Amino acid sequence: MTRYPRVLLLASIPLLAVSVWYVLSPALFRGENGEIYLRGDFEVYRWAVHTWLSGGNVVENWAPLRGGNLLPWVYPPFALLPLSVFALPPVAVGVLLLWAANLAAMGMTLYLVVRHQWPGVGPRGALAVAALALPLPLWLEPVYACFSQGQVNLVLMGLVAADCLVRNPRWPRGLLVGIAAATKLMPAAFLLFFLLRRDFRAAVTCAVTGVVCTLLGFLVDFEASVDYWFRYGPASSVAGHAADTNQSIMGALARLDPQPVVQHGIWAGVSLVLVLVLARTIGRVDPPVAMTLTGLFALLVSPTTWTSHWVWVVPGLLILLGAAVRYRSITRLALVVLIVIAGRKIPFRVLANENVPPLLWLPQQLVGNAYVVLAVALLLLTGWHASRSRASEPVLKS
């Protein structure tokens, strides 16, 4: 290993240690018996797996949290299998495994992006850059929320990134996206990534894998699968929620409280526009850019996108920052700054203030829905640049 990659790797170790201790350790709680645990989704995972093993129905019942609240299980029953890895060990071990998996998935995603966007740095240079960059996203709200709530969004992002970006995978391309989509519905949007890039073999593999895993879910828990897919509907208990942490187009519309037909009509129209933009853009940009844009699109059009789902900001920021430096672009640098500010200042909290003067209502909505606004702007700007000509440089391109 040459000198500079080694220096970067060594520098990343204390930076990661400080970030984990300062940012993540406050998310840990200690129970009455002294055990370490996380509040939120991690509790739901553990409850669901143990309820399933004891013969209970994870769809009809809600998970009782230690704080007294109840949360629903909103995943396909197939997800009980992969989530057992984190739910069956003792709580502290499960937390450690999940956090390690999240860190590894985020680091791998950064590494694959660097290898594609800047091949000249080589494998060791890419590893060093990814290691140095790894601690920084922990300071952003979506990534911190993913860790603090015990979510698996970063693990799913890692599966998608490996499937989309590894140049010569040892598995059939599309397999990992299919597994991720069967675990949580949102990654199913990456079927578009393969279709729009004309990788039809990977698209077929993705679809078949997703169907097979879903059918496996019926073997895992037939009653819960019937309830999930045919009785209640996927994630029906939280779909289109008006909470300020639902940073999706549907969530932003729900907070305005329009008539349902108006809300769904606007959502369908905006989603159609974004699909058309994505279709014109995906084939004209590099794979990491196409993957990131697909991730942003999925987050926008999903009925429910909690802030902890916005982990696709991680590869997006790396690509944007690299492009800003390479092309000396003020526009790209401004986008980086705005995204970092949005990730640090948690702007959606301003929506809780109901006593806003009429003149400040529009600024409040723009700031409070910053994740949605910035993602839409990024998709439209990249699509506009890409459509001008193949020689033009899309906003995200590096």
C-alpha positions as CSV (number, residue, x, y, z in Angstrom):
1,M,0.0,0.0,0.0
2,T,1.4,3.4,-0.9
3,R,1.9,6.1,1.6
4,Y,-1.2,8.3,1.1
5,P,-3.8,5.6,1.2
6,R,-2.2,4.2,4.4
7,V,-2.3,7.7,6.0
8,L,-6.0,8.1,5.1
9,L,-6.8,4.7,6.5
10,L,-5.0,5.4,9.8
11,A,-6.7,8.8,10.0
12,S,-10.1,7.3,9.5
13,I,-9.9,5.0,12.6
14,P,-10.0,7.7,15.3
15,L,-12.4,9.8,13.3
16,L,-14.8,6.8,13.1
17,A,-14.3,6.0,16.8
18,V,-15.1,9.6,17.9
19,S,-18.1,9.8,15.6
20,V,-19.6,6.5,16.8
21,W,-19.0,7.4,20.4
22,Y,-20.3,11.0,20.2
23,V,-23.2,10.5,17.7
24,L,-24.4,7.0,18.2
25,S,-23.8,6.0,21.8
26,P,-26.5,8.4,23.1
27,A,-29.0,6.3,21.2
28,L,-28.4,3.4,23.5
29,F,-30.5,2.8,26.5
30,R,-30.0,0.6,29.6
31,G,-32.8,-1.6,30.9
32,E,-33.6,-2.3,34.5
33,N,-31.6,-5.5,34.4
34,G,-28.6,-3.6,32.9
35,E,-29.0,-4.8,29.3
36,I,-28.3,-2.4,26.4
37,Y,-31.1,-1.8,23.9
38,L,-32.4,0.5,21.1
39,R,-35.8,2.0,21.0
40,G,-38.1,1.9,17.9
41,D,-37.8,-0.3,14.9
42,F,-35.2,-2.7,16.4
43,E,-37.8,-3.5,19.2
44,V,-40.3,-4.2,16.4
45,Y,-37.9,-6.6,14.7
46,R,-37.2,-8.6,17.8
47,W,-40.9,-8.7,18.8
48,A,-41.9,-9.8,15.3
49,V,-39.4,-12.7,15.1
50,H,-40.2,-14.0,18.6
51,T,-43.9,-13.6,18.0
52,W,-43.6,-15.6,14.8
53,L,-41.6,-18.3,16.4
54,S,-44.2,-18.6,19.2
55,G,-47.0,-18.9,16.7
56,G,-48.5,-15.4,16.9
57,N,-49.6,-13.2,14.0
58,V,-47.2,-10.3,13.3
59,V,-49.6,-8.4,11.0
60,E,-52.7,-8.3,13.1
61,N,-50.9,-7.5,16.4
62,W,-48.7,-4.5,17.2
63,A,-45.3,-4.5,18.9
64,P,-45.3,-3.2,22.5
65,L,-42.3,-1.0,23.0
66,R,-40.5,-0.5,26.3
67,G,-41.7,3.1,26.5
68,G,-45.3,2.0,26.4
69,N,-46.1,2.8,22.8
70,L,-47.2,0.4,20.1
71,L,-45.8,0.1,16.6
72,P,-47.0,-2.0,13.7
73,W,-45.0,-4.6,11.7
74,V,-45.0,-3.2,8.1
75,Y,-42.6,-5.6,6.4
76,P,-43.4,-8.6,4.2
77,P,-43.4,-11.8,6.3
78,F,-40.3,-13.0,4.3
79,A,-38.4,-10.3,6.2
80,L,-38.7,-12.4,9.4
81,L,-35.9,-14.7,8.0
82,P,-33.1,-12.1,7.4
83,L,-34.1,-10.1,10.4
84,S,-33.7,-13.1,12.6
85,V,-30.0,-12.6,12.5
86,F,-30.4,-9.4,14.6
87,A,-33.4,-10.6,16.6
88,L,-32.4,-14.0,18.0
89,P,-29.1,-13.1,19.8
90,P,-29.2,-11.3,23.1
91,V,-30.3,-7.7,22.7
92,A,-26.8,-6.1,23.0
93,V,-25.3,-8.6,20.6
94,G,-28.2,-7.9,18.1
95,V,-27.5,-4.2,18.3
96,L,-23.8,-4.7,17.7
97,L,-24.5,-6.9,14.7
98,L,-26.9,-4.5,13.2
99,W,-24.7,-1.5,13.7
100,A,-21.7,-3.4,12.3
101,A,-23.8,-4.4,9.3
102,N,-25.0,-0.9,8.7
103,L,-21.4,0.5,8.9
104,A,-20.1,-2.2,6.5
105,A,-22.9,-1.6,4.0
106,M,-22.3,2.1,4.0
107,G,-18.6,1.7,3.7
108,M,-19.0,-0.8,0.8
109,T,-21.4,1.6,-1.0
110,L,-18.9,4.5,-0.7
111,Y,-16.1,2.2,-1.9
112,L,-18.1,1.0,-5.0
113,V,-19.0,4.6,-5.9
114,V,-15.3,5.7,-5.7
115,R,-14.2,2.7,-7.8
116,H,-16.7,3.7,-10.5
117,Q,-16.4,7.5,-10.4
118,W,-12.6,7.8,-9.9
119,P,-11.1,4.5,-11.2
120,G,-7.6,6.2,-11.3
121,V,-7.2,5.9,-7.5
122,G,-7.2,2.1,-7.7
123,P,-8.7,-0.3,-5.2
124,R,-6.4,0.8,-2.3
125,G,-7.1,4.4,-2.9
126,A,-10.8,3.8,-3.1
127,L,-10.7,1.9,0.2
128,A,-8.8,4.7,1.8
129,V,-11.3,7.4,0.5
130,A,-14.3,5.3,1.6
131,A,-12.8,4.7,5.1
132,L,-12.1,8.4,5.5
133,A,-15.6,9.4,4.3
134,L,-17.4,6.7,6.4
135,P,-17.6,8.6,9.7
136,L,-19.0,11.8,8.1
137,P,-22.5,10.6,7.2
138,L,-23.1,9.6,10.8
139,W,-23.6,13.3,11.6
140,L,-26.5,13.6,9.2
141,E,-30.0,13.0,10.5
142,P,-31.1,10.3,8.1
143,V,-28.1,8.1,8.9
144,Y,-28.1,8.8,12.6
145,A,-31.9,8.0,12.7
146,C,-31.2,4.7,10.9
147,F,-28.8,3.7,13.6
148,S,-30.6,5.1,16.6
149,Q,-33.9,3.4,15.6
150,G,-32.2,0.2,14.7
151,Q,-33.3,0.3,11.1
152,V,-31.9,-1.9,8.2
153,N,-32.1,0.8,5.5
154,L,-28.3,1.0,5.2
155,V,-28.0,-2.8,4.9
156,L,-30.6,-2.8,2.1
157,M,-28.7,0.1,0.4
158,G,-25.6,-2.0,0.5
159,L,-27.3,-5.0,-1.2
160,V,-28.6,-2.7,-3.9
161,A,-25.2,-1.0,-4.4
162,A,-23.4,-4.4,-4.7
163,D,-26.0,-5.6,-7.3
164,C,-25.8,-2.4,-9.3
165,L,-22.1,-1.5,-9.1
166,V,-20.0,-4.6,-8.8
167,R,-18.6,-5.0,-12.3
168,N,-18.4,-8.8,-12.5
169,P,-20.5,-10.2,-9.7
170,R,-20.2,-13.9,-8.8
171,W,-24.0,-14.0,-8.4
172,P,-26.7,-13.3,-11.1
173,R,-27.1,-9.6,-11.2
174,G,-30.5,-8.7,-9.9
175,L,-30.5,-11.3,-7.2
176,L,-29.6,-9.0,-4.3
177,V,-32.1,-6.3,-5.3
178,G,-34.8,-9.0,-5.5
179,I,-34.0,-10.2,-1.9
180,A,-33.9,-6.5,-0.7
181,A,-37.3,-5.9,-2.3
182,A,-38.8,-9.0,-0.7
183,T,-37.5,-7.8,2.7
184,K,-38.8,-4.2,2.3
185,L,-40.8,-3.0,-0.6
186,M,-39.0,0.2,-1.5
187,P,-35.9,-1.5,-3.2
188,A,-38.4,-2.9,-5.7
189,A,-38.0,0.5,-7.5
190,F,-34.5,-0.6,-8.6
191,L,-36.1,-2.9,-11.1
192,L,-36.4,0.4,-13.1
193,F,-32.6,0.8,-12.8
194,F,-32.1,-2.5,-14.7
195,L,-35.0,-1.9,-17.2
196,L,-34.0,1.7,-18.1
197,R,-30.4,0.6,-18.5
198,R,-31.5,-2.2,-20.8
199,D,-30.1,-4.9,-18.5
200,F,-33.1,-7.2,-19.1
201,R,-31.5,-10.3,-17.7
202,A,-30.8,-8.6,-14.4
203,A,-34.4,-7.3,-14.4
204,V,-35.8,-10.8,-14.9
205,T,-33.5,-12.1,-12.2
206,C,-34.7,-9.3,-9.8
207,A,-38.4,-10.0,-10.5
208,V,-38.1,-13.7,-10.2
209,T,-36.1,-13.5,-7.0
210,G,-38.5,-11.1,-5.5
211,V,-41.5,-13.4,-6.3
212,V,-39.7,-16.5,-5.1
213,C,-38.8,-14.9,-1.8
214,T,-42.3,-13.5,-1.4
215,L,-43.7,-17.0,-1.9
216,L,-41.2,-18.3,0.6
217,G,-42.8,-15.8,3.0
218,F,-46.1,-17.8,2.6
219,L,-44.2,-20.9,3.8
220,V,-42.7,-18.9,6.7
221,D,-46.1,-17.6,7.9
222,F,-49.1,-18.3,5.6
223,E,-51.7,-16.5,7.7
224,A,-49.6,-13.3,8.1
225,S,-48.7,-13.4,4.4
226,V,-52.4,-13.6,3.4
227,D,-53.2,-10.7,5.8
228,Y,-50.3,-8.6,4.6
229,W,-50.8,-9.0,0.9
230,F,-54.5,-9.5,0.5
231,R,-56.4,-8.4,3.6
232,Y,-54.8,-5.2,4.9
233,G,-52.4,-4.3,2.1
234,P,-48.7,-3.7,2.3
235,A,-47.8,-1.2,5.1
236,S,-51.4,0.0,5.2
237,S,-51.1,1.2,8.8
238,V,-48.7,3.9,7.9
239,A,-49.2,4.6,4.2
240,G,-49.4,8.3,3.4
241,H,-49.0,9.3,7.1
242,A,-49.1,13.1,7.7
243,A,-46.4,13.1,10.4
244,D,-43.6,15.6,9.7
245,T,-41.1,12.8,9.6
246,N,-42.8,11.3,6.5
247,Q,-40.6,13.0,4.0
248,S,-42.3,11.9,0.8
249,I,-44.5,13.5,-1.8
250,M,-47.5,11.8,-0.4
251,G,-46.5,12.9,3.2
252,A,-46.1,16.5,2.1
253,L,-49.5,16.5,0.5
254,A,-51.1,14.7,3.5
255,R,-50.0,17.6,5.7
256,L,-51.9,20.0,3.6
257,D,-55.1,17.9,4.2
258,P,-56.7,18.1,0.8
259,Q,-59.5,15.9,-0.4
260,P,-58.2,12.3,-1.0
261,V,-59.0,12.5,-4.7
262,V,-57.0,15.7,-5.0
263,Q,-54.1,14.3,-2.9
264,H,-53.8,11.1,-4.9
265,G,-54.3,12.9,-8.2
266,I,-51.4,15.4,-7.5
267,W,-49.2,12.5,-6.2
268,A,-49.9,10.5,-9.4
269,G,-49.1,13.5,-11.7
270,V,-45.9,14.4,-9.9
271,S,-44.8,10.7,-9.8
272,L,-45.5,10.4,-13.6
273,V,-43.3,13.4,-14.3
274,L,-40.5,12.0,-12.2
275,V,-40.8,8.6,-13.9
276,L,-40.4,10.4,-17.3
277,V,-37.4,12.3,-16.0
278,L,-35.8,9.2,-14.7
279,A,-36.4,7.3,-17.9
280,R,-34.7,10.1,-19.9
281,T,-31.8,10.3,-17.5
282,I,-30.8,6.8,-16.3
283,G,-29.3,5.6,-19.6
284,R,-27.2,8.8,-20.0
285,V,-25.4,8.8,-16.7
286,D,-22.8,6.6,-14.9
287,P,-24.1,3.6,-12.9
288,P,-23.6,5.2,-9.4
289,V,-25.4,8.3,-10.5
290,A,-28.2,6.3,-12.0
291,M,-28.4,4.2,-8.9
292,T,-28.6,7.2,-6.6
293,L,-31.3,8.9,-8.7
294,T,-33.3,5.7,-8.6
295,G,-33.0,5.6,-4.8
296,L,-34.2,9.2,-4.6
297,F,-37.1,8.5,-6.9
298,A,-38.2,5.6,-4.8
299,L,-38.1,7.7,-1.6
300,L,-40.1,10.4,-3.2
301,V,-42.9,8.3,-4.7
302,S,-43.3,5.9,-1.8
303,P,-46.4,6.7,0.3
304,T,-44.4,6.6,3.4
305,T,-40.7,7.6,3.6
306,W,-39.5,8.2,7.1
307,T,-36.4,10.4,7.5
308,S,-34.4,7.3,8.4
309,H,-35.0,6.0,4.9
310,W,-33.1,8.9,3.3
311,V,-29.8,7.1,3.5
312,W,-29.4,7.5,-0.3
313,V,-28.1,10.9,0.6
314,V,-24.7,9.2,1.4
315,P,-23.7,8.2,-2.2
316,G,-25.4,11.3,-3.5
317,L,-23.3,13.7,-1.4
318,L,-20.0,11.9,-2.3
319,I,-20.8,12.1,-6.1
320,L,-21.9,15.7,-5.8
321,L,-18.9,16.8,-3.8
322,G,-16.6,15.1,-6.3
323,A,-18.3,16.7,-9.2
324,A,-18.2,20.1,-7.5
325,V,-14.4,19.8,-7.1
326,R,-13.7,18.3,-10.5
327,Y,-15.7,20.9,-12.5
328,R,-15.3,23.8,-10.0
329,S,-19.1,24.0,-10.0
330,I,-20.7,26.5,-7.7
331,T,-24.1,25.0,-8.4
332,R,-23.1,21.5,-7.2
333,L,-21.2,22.9,-4.2
334,A,-24.4,24.9,-3.2
335,L,-26.4,21.7,-3.4
336,V,-23.9,19.9,-1.2
337,V,-24.1,22.7,1.4
338,L,-27.9,22.8,1.3
339,I,-28.1,19.0,1.7
340,V,-25.7,19.0,4.6
341,I,-27.6,21.8,6.3
342,A,-30.9,19.9,5.8
343,G,-29.3,16.8,7.3
344,R,-27.9,18.7,10.3
345,K,-30.6,21.2,11.2
346,I,-33.5,18.7,11.0
347,P,-35.8,21.2,9.1
348,F,-38.9,19.2,9.2
349,R,-39.4,20.2,12.9
350,V,-40.6,23.6,11.8
351,L,-43.8,22.0,10.6
352,A,-44.8,21.4,14.2
353,N,-45.4,25.2,14.6
354,E,-49.0,25.8,13.7
355,N,-49.0,29.5,14.6
356,V,-47.2,30.7,11.5
357,P,-48.2,34.0,9.9
358,P,-49.7,33.6,6.4
359,L,-46.7,35.3,4.7
360,L,-44.4,32.7,6.2
361,W,-46.5,29.6,5.4
362,L,-44.8,28.9,2.0
363,P,-41.3,29.2,3.5
364,Q,-42.3,27.0,6.3
365,Q,-43.5,24.3,3.9
366,L,-40.4,24.5,1.7
367,V,-38.1,24.3,4.8
368,G,-40.2,21.6,6.5
369,N,-40.3,19.4,3.4
370,A,-36.6,20.1,2.6
371,Y,-35.8,16.4,1.9
372,V,-38.6,16.3,-0.7
373,V,-37.8,19.7,-2.2
374,L,-34.0,19.0,-2.6
375,A,-34.5,15.5,-4.0
376,V,-37.0,16.8,-6.6
377,A,-34.7,19.6,-7.5
378,L,-31.8,17.2,-7.9
379,L,-33.8,14.8,-10.1
380,L,-35.1,17.7,-12.3
381,L,-31.7,19.4,-12.6
382,T,-29.9,16.2,-13.5
383,G,-32.5,15.3,-16.0
384,W,-32.4,18.7,-17.6
385,H,-28.6,18.6,-17.9
386,A,-28.6,15.0,-19.2
387,S,-31.3,15.8,-21.8
388,R,-29.4,18.7,-23.3
389,S,-26.9,16.4,-24.9
390,R,-24.8,13.3,-24.1
391,A,-21.8,15.6,-23.9
392,S,-23.3,17.7,-21.1
393,E,-22.4,17.0,-17.5
394,P,-25.4,16.0,-15.4
395,V,-25.6,17.7,-12.0
396,L,-24.6,14.5,-10.2
397,K,-22.1,13.3,-12.7
398,S,-18.5,13.1,-11.6
